[in-house]
């Protein structure tokens, strides 16, 4: 660092230059902070949106899975009832549709025999 005698500047000029550099550095710091905060907010917002969307999809998926599970549970409980009402010793799951009337099955289970049948 050079003294004011070596630069040929007055003390007021040096103070003015110092204040100017100080203001420039503060403005630069403020800009960098502003940009950093803006970038952080954009990234955080995107992360929050993604997290919320994932949770919503997981909740929907869980709801659908629970509904299917409940439906299958109810359906599996009706099979013994059908077998007791319509079955005999020769009824198997493969011949289930031949023995159980489709309208009765539809009324009890709310589905037709079509989705339940095993492919032949």
N, C-alpha and C positions, 0 to 999 in steps of 0.2 A: 504494500500500500504506500502510495506516495503522499507526502505532506502537501499542504496547500501552497507552500512556497515553491515546490517543484512543479506543480501543475499550473501555476500562474493564475489560479482562480481565487476569488474572494471567498470569505467565509459564507456570505449570503448565497453565492452561486453554488458552493458545495452543499449547503443546507437545502437549497432548492432542488439540486440534482438528487440528493438523498431522499427527499420527500417524494419526488417524481418516481424514483425507482421503487420506493416503498409502496406507493399507490399502485404502480404497475404490478408488483408482486402480489399485492392484496387482491387486485382485480383478477389476476391470473389464477390465484388460489380459489377465489369465489367461483370463477368459471369452471375450474376442475371439479370443485365440490358439487356444483350444480349439475354438471354432466354426470358425475358419479351417482348422485342421488337419483337423477332421472333414469339412468340405466338400471339402477337397483330396483326402482319402482316398476319399470317395465318388465324386468325379469321376474320379480316377485309376483306381480299381477298375473303373468302367464303361468307361473308355478301354481298359484292359488286356483286359477281357473281349471288347470289340468287336474289338480287334486280333487276339486269339487266335482268335476265331470266324472272322474273315476269312481268316486264314492256313490254318485247317483247311479251310474251304470251297475256298480256292484250291488246296490240296493235293489235295482230293477231285476237283475239276474237272480238274486237271492229270493225275491218275491215270486218270480216265475218258477224257480226250482222248488220252492215250498209248495206252490200251487200244484205243480206236477206231482210232487211227492204225495200230497194230500189226496189228489185224484187217484193215483195208483194205489195208495193205501186203501181208499174206499173201494176201489175196484177189486183189489185182492180179497177184501172181506166179503164181497158179494159172490165170489166164485163158489164157496162152500154152500151158500144159500141156493144158488142155481142147481148145484149138483144134488142137494137134498130134495129140491122140488121136481127137477126134471131128469136127473141122472139115474144111471143104473151101473152095473159092474163093467159095462163095456165102454163107458164114456171116458175119453182122455181129452187132453187139451187140444189135440189134433182134430178130434171129432166133436168138440164142444159146440161149434156153430150148427151142426146138424141136429143137435138135440134141443138146444135153447132157442126159443122163438125170438127172432130179431126184434119185433115190436116190444116184447117184454124186456129184453136186454136193454133196449134204448130207453124205455121208461124208467128202469131201475138205475142205470148207470149214466144216463145222459149222453152216451156215445153209442154208435152202431157197432156191430160185430166186426166190420171191415178192418179198422185199425188194430183189432185184437188178434185177428187170425194169423196163424203161422203160414208162411208161403209154402205152397206144396211143391 
